[in-house]
Amino acid sequence: MYVCVCKAITDKQLRVAVLEGAKTTQSLRKKLGCINQCGKCEQQVCEIKDEVINNELKTPPFLLVN
């Protein structure tokens, strides 16, 4: 689904960017260009960012099994 219509940025692109290290709104803005024009996507960008970060914190580390 498109989150930022101005820059044609999808929720999937946002999720990948957060997983790659863009953990702040400013870093997402810099990396993808979202929120720079009309700003209507800001709330949804923040919600997706927070969701990905929270899910990342809940995921247990991989266990090595011999």
N, C-alpha and C positions, 0 to 999 in steps of 0.2 A: 504494500500500500504506500502511496506517496504521502510523505509527511510535509516536505517542503516543496510546494508546487513551483515556486520561483526558480529553484535550482534543480528540480526533478530528483530529489533525494528521497529514497525509500526508507522504510523502517529497517529493512535488512541491512542497508548500507550504514545506518546509524548504529545498529547493534554490533556490526563488525568493527566499526571505528572505535567504539567503546572497548571492545575486547582487545583491540590493538593498542590501547593505552590512552585514548582521548576520554578522560574521566571527568572533564569539566565542560560546561557550556561554551566557554571561551575556546577551549581546544577543539571542540566539535565545529564551532564556527570557523576556526582557522583551517582545520583539515578539510571540511566538506563545503563550507560556504553557506551553511544554513543560517537562518535568523538574520542575515545581512540586509535583506531587502525590505519586505513588508513586515516581518516579525510575527506573523500570525501562527507560525509553526513553533514558536518558542516553548509554549506550555507542553506540547506533545513531545518535542525533542527532550525536554527535561524529564518527563515521565518515562520515556523509553530509556534514557540514560540511567535513571535511578533504578528502574526495573532490572536492567542488565547488571548493574553493580550489585544490587541486592541478591540476585540469583547467583552471581559469581561467589559471593560471600557464603551462601548456603551450600554450595557444592562442596562435598568432602574431597579431600585430595585423593588422587589415585593411589591405590594400594598395590604394591608389587607382590605378586604371588609366585613362588618358586615351584 
